[in-house]
């Protein structure tokens, strides 16, 4: 049983990079890092192939705007058109979430077409072939940002291995009218005998509550009512936790000089950490594309790297979607979800581009 206990992770990172500085979030940091690192790679590509390095700044502006605008509009149009078109001002509220990588991909390809038209000496496919290398890296970083946000996670594994995403439950608890000093979810080593191999695994919440005017009896009554409700009745609680509604809340209260230390014993659902699967896939794709460029550079037939990128990235996206929870309710009744349906035409375009490029073949090395 102890071996099984070690196979799952209770995941509840603080979304803020630094405690007390809530505005800097991990997702924003990884998102920004993707563009900063990508820009340096593009400078290197331009320098090695005799292109004007100063054009990278111009190219970066096109990329940033296309990514943000395209990803936002992609989510609006593909996933929740009725919600946003009935209240268009909400489209601008990017900070509330809702970005789609397929929309970003389409917008980037369009933005780079405009860039190439305004930049003599650089063909469209030449530019895109270099951009997709760093786009794969940026995609990997963004997925790690999603992991830190505990979002875009996977379905139940049905086994005692996987991630229990506890952050949503913690945020719900923080809204209750109790003077919490801290809330932390963790994996209890002493509850290994409660593992059944079903994917319903022990999870403890440790609550530190300021004493104030609370007696231990009053606090116990409040916890029995409000904590149980928070952990069982909210949609996100039902998705990530598995405490039976009919059971009494299992908790212990330890009185300390100025606070109460409460341990709530409940259960969580193990999920596939699909954010990690996608991030590692995209990073491997980045390394492969970079290796091809490093070996052949300008000798590569135009469109080859773009084609390989579309096939591999959206091919893997199609595969991982089988393990992911749907993003919007209407996908529940679909055999293939929206992410998969949008991936198919991009993979087909990639196959055409690779076939065309291979027909042209590797260019002869200049002596």
C-alpha positions in Angstrom: 0.0 0.0 0.0 2.8 2.4 0.8 4.2 1.9 -2.7 0.9 2.9 -4.2 0.7 5.9 -1.9 3.9 7.2 -3.4 2.5 7.0 -6.9 0.2 9.9 -6.6 0.8 13.6 -6.1 -1.4 16.2 -4.4 -0.8 19.3 -6.5 -1.6 22.7 -5.0 1.1 25.2 -5.9 0.6 28.9 -5.3 -0.1 30.6 -8.6 2.0 33.5 -7.5 5.8 33.2 -8.1 6.6 35.1 -4.9 4.5 35.1 -1.7 3.0 38.5 -1.1 3.5 39.5 -4.7 0.3 38.1 -6.3 0.5 40.0 -9.6 3.5 37.9 -10.8 2.0 34.5 -11.7 3.8 31.4 -12.9 1.7 31.3 -16.0 2.6 34.8 -16.9 6.2 34.1 -16.2 6.4 31.0 -18.4 4.4 32.8 -21.1 6.9 35.7 -21.1 9.9 33.4 -20.9 8.7 31.7 -24.0 8.9 34.9 -26.1 12.1 36.2 -24.5 14.0 32.9 -25.1 12.4 32.5 -28.6 13.6 36.0 -29.5 17.2 35.1 -28.6 17.0 31.9 -30.7 15.7 33.9 -33.7 18.6 36.4 -33.4 20.9 33.4 -33.5 19.1 31.9 -36.5 19.3 35.2 -38.4 22.9 35.7 -37.6 24.0 32.3 -38.7 22.1 32.6 -42.0 23.3 36.1 -42.8 20.0 37.9 -42.2 19.6 41.3 -40.6 19.3 40.7 -36.8 17.5 44.0 -36.2 14.4 42.5 -38.0 13.9 40.1 -35.1 12.4 43.0 -33.0 9.9 43.6 -35.7 9.2 39.9 -36.0 8.7 39.6 -32.3 6.0 42.3 -32.3 4.1 40.4 -35.0 4.4 37.1 -33.0 3.3 38.5 -29.6 0.2 40.2 -31.0 -0.7 37.3 -33.2 -0.4 34.8 -30.3 -2.5 36.8 -27.8 -5.1 38.0 -30.3 -5.4 34.7 -32.1 -5.5 32.5 -29.0 -8.2 34.7 -27.5 -10.3 34.8 -30.6 -9.8 31.1 -31.1 -11.3 30.4 -27.7 -14.2 32.8 -28.3 -15.1 31.4 -31.7 -14.3 27.7 -31.3 -15.4 27.1 -27.7 -17.8 29.7 -26.3 -19.1 31.9 -29.2 -22.6 32.4 -27.6 -21.2 33.6 -24.3 -18.8 36.1 -25.8 -20.8 37.3 -28.8 -23.7 38.1 -26.5 -21.4 40.3 -24.3 -18.4 41.3 -26.6 -16.7 43.4 -23.9 -15.8 40.2 -22.1 -13.6 39.2 -25.1 -11.1 41.8 -23.8 -10.9 40.2 -20.4 -8.0 38.0 -21.2 -6.9 37.8 -17.5 -10.0 35.8 -16.8 -8.7 32.9 -18.9 -9.7 31.4 -22.2 -7.0 31.0 -24.8 -6.9 28.4 -27.6 -3.6 27.2 -29.2 -5.3 26.5 -32.5 -6.4 30.1 -32.8 -2.9 31.2 -32.0 -1.5 28.9 -34.7 -3.8 30.3 -37.4 -3.1 33.9 -36.4 0.7 33.4 -36.3 0.7 31.9 -39.8 -1.4 34.9 -41.0 0.8 37.5 -39.2 4.0 36.0 -40.6 2.5 36.2 -44.1 2.0 40.0 -43.5 5.5 40.2 -42.1 7.1 38.5 -45.1 5.2 40.7 -47.5 6.7 43.8 -45.8 10.2 42.3 -45.4 12.2 42.0 -48.7 14.7 39.1 -48.8 12.8 36.7 -46.5 10.2 34.3 -48.1 7.2 33.4 -46.1 8.1 29.7 -45.7 11.7 30.6 -44.7 10.4 32.7 -41.9 7.8 30.2 -40.7 10.3 27.3 -40.8 12.4 29.2 -38.2 9.5 30.4 -36.1 8.0 26.9 -35.6 11.2 25.8 -33.9 10.8 28.3 -31.1 7.0 28.0 -31.1 7.4 24.4 -30.0 9.6 25.6 -27.1 7.1 28.3 -26.2 4.3 25.8 -26.3 6.1 23.6 -23.8 6.7 26.5 -21.4 3.0 27.6 -21.6 1.9 24.0 -20.7 4.1 24.2 -17.6 2.3 27.4 -16.9 -1.0 25.6 -17.2 0.3 23.0 -14.7 1.2 25.7 -12.2 -2.3 27.1 -12.7 -3.8 23.6 -12.2 -5.8 24.0 -15.4 -6.3 21.9 -18.6 -5.8 18.7 -16.6 -6.6 15.2 -17.5 -9.4 12.7 -16.9 -9.5 10.3 -13.9 -6.8 7.7 -14.2 -8.9 5.0 -12.4 -5.8 3.9 -10.6 -3.9 5.2 -7.5 -1.3 6.9 -9.8 -1.7 10.5 -11.0 -2.2 14.0 -9.8 -4.9 15.2 -7.4 -5.5 18.9 -8.2 -6.3 20.5 -4.9 -5.9 24.2 -5.7 -9.5 24.8 -6.6 -10.7 23.4 -3.3 -8.3 25.5 -1.4 -9.5 28.6 -3.2 -13.1 27.7 -2.3 -12.2 27.3 1.3 -10.5 30.7 1.3 -13.8 32.3 0.5 -15.5 31.0 3.6 -16.1 33.4 6.5 -13.5 31.9 8.8 -10.2 33.8 9.7 -7.8 31.4 7.9 -4.1 32.0 8.4 -3.1 29.3 5.9 -4.6 26.3 3.9 -2.5 23.5 2.6 -3.5 20.2 0.9 -1.1 17.3 1.2 -0.8 13.5 0.8 -1.1 11.7 4.2 1.5 9.0 4.6 -0.4 7.5 7.6 -3.5 6.7 5.6 -2.0 4.2 3.2 -4.4 1.5 4.4 -7.3 3.5 2.8 -6.0 3.0 -0.7 -8.2 0.7 -2.8 -6.6 0.9 -6.3 -9.7 2.8 -7.7 -8.2 6.3 -8.2 -9.9 7.6 -5.0 -7.0 8.4 -2.8 -6.5 10.0 0.7 -6.0 13.8 0.8 -5.7 15.9 3.9 -6.3 19.7 4.2 -4.5 21.4 7.0 -6.2 24.6 8.0 -4.7 27.1 10.4 -7.4 29.4 11.8 -7.1 32.4 14.0 -8.8 31.9 17.3 -10.5 35.3 17.5 -13.7 34.8 19.5 -14.2 31.2 18.3 -14.6 28.6 20.9 -13.6 25.1 19.9 -17.2 23.9 19.9 -18.4 26.9 17.7 -15.6 26.3 15.3 -16.4 22.6 15.1 -20.0 23.3 14.2 -19.0 25.8 11.5 -16.5 23.4 10.0 -19.0 20.5 10.0 -21.4 22.6 8.0 -19.3 25.0 5.8 -16.2 22.9 5.1 -18.3 19.9 4.1 -20.3 22.0 1.8 -17.2 23.6 0.2 -15.6 20.2 -0.4 -18.6 18.4 -1.8 -21.1 20.7 -3.4 -19.1 22.9 -5.8 -18.6 21.8 -9.4 -14.8 21.9 -9.1 -14.9 20.0 -5.7 -16.9 17.2 -7.3 -14.5 17.1 -10.2 -11.3 16.8 -8.1 -12.4 15.5 -4.7 -14.4 12.4 -3.8 -15.7 12.7 -0.3 -19.1 10.9 -0.1 -21.8 13.5 0.6 -23.6 11.4 3.1 -20.6 10.8 5.3 -19.8 13.1 8.3 -16.9 15.4 7.8 -13.7 13.7 9.2 -11.6 16.3 10.9 -9.5 17.0 14.0 -9.0 20.3 15.9 -5.8 21.0 17.9 -5.9 24.1 20.0 -2.8 26.3 19.9 -2.0 29.5 21.9 -3.4 31.9 19.2 -4.9 29.6 16.6 -6.6 26.3 15.9 -4.9 23.7 13.7 -7.5 21.8 11.8 -6.8 18.6 9.8 -9.6 17.6 7.4 -9.4 14.1 6.1 -11.0 13.6 2.7 -10.3 11.9 -0.6 -9.2 13.1 -4.1 -9.5 11.8 -7.6 -6.2 11.0 -9.4 -6.0 12.7 -12.8 -3.7 12.4 -15.8 -1.1 15.3 -15.7 -1.7 16.0 -19.4 0.0 19.4 -19.0 3.3 17.5 -18.4 2.7 15.1 -21.3 2.1 17.9 -23.7 5.0 20.0 -22.4 7.5 17.2 -22.7 6.2 16.3 -26.2 6.6 19.9 -27.4 10.0 20.1 -25.9 11.2 17.0 -27.7 9.7 18.4 -31.0 11.6 21.6 -30.3 14.9 19.6 -30.0 14.2 17.6 -33.2 13.4 20.7 -35.3 16.4 22.6 -33.8 18.7 19.6 -34.6 17.5 19.6 -38.3 18.1 23.3 -38.6 21.5 23.0 -37.0 22.6 20.3 -39.5 21.1 21.7 -42.7 20.2 25.4 -42.1 19.4 27.1 -45.4 19.8 23.8 -47.3 16.5 22.6 -45.9 13.6 22.7 -48.5 11.2 25.4 -47.6 8.2 24.2 -45.7 9.7 21.1 -44.3 10.1 22.3 -40.7 6.6 23.9 -40.8 5.1 20.6 -42.1 6.9 18.5 -39.4 5.8 21.0 -36.8 2.1 20.8 -37.8 2.2 17.0 -38.0 4.0 16.4 -34.7 2.5 19.1 -32.5 -1.1 18.8 -33.5 -0.7 15.0 -34.0 0.4 14.8 -30.3 -2.3 17.2 -29.3 -4.9 14.9 -31.0 -3.5 12.0 -28.9 -3.4 13.7 -25.6 -6.9 15.1 -25.9 -8.2 11.5 -25.3 -6.8 11.9 -21.8 -8.0 15.4 -21.1 -11.1 16.8 -19.6 -13.3 18.7 -22.0 -13.0 22.5 -21.8 -16.7 23.3 -22.4 -19.9 21.3 -21.8 -21.0 20.8 -25.4 -17.9 18.6 -26.0 -19.3 16.0 -23.7 -21.5 14.5 -26.4 -18.8 14.6 -29.1 -16.8 11.6 -30.2 -13.8 13.9 -30.9 -13.6 17.1 -29.0 -13.0 20.5 -30.5 -9.2 20.4 -29.9 -9.1 17.2 -31.9 -11.3 18.4 -34.7 -9.2 21.5 -35.1 -6.0 19.5 -35.1 -7.0 17.3 -38.1 -6.8 19.9 -40.9 -3.5 21.2 -39.5 -2.0 17.7 -39.6 -3.2 17.2 -43.1 -1.7 20.6 -44.2 1.6 19.4 -42.5 1.6 16.2 -44.5 1.1 18.1 -47.8 4.0 20.5 -46.9 6.3 17.6 -45.9 5.5 15.8 -49.2 6.2 18.9 -51.2 9.4 19.6 -49.4 10.7 16.1 -49.7 10.0 16.2 -53.4 12.3 19.2 -53.7 14.9 17.5 -51.6 17.8 18.8 -49.5 19.7 21.5 -51.4 23.3 21.0 -52.3 25.8 22.4 -49.9 27.5 25.6 -51.2 31.3 25.3 -51.4 
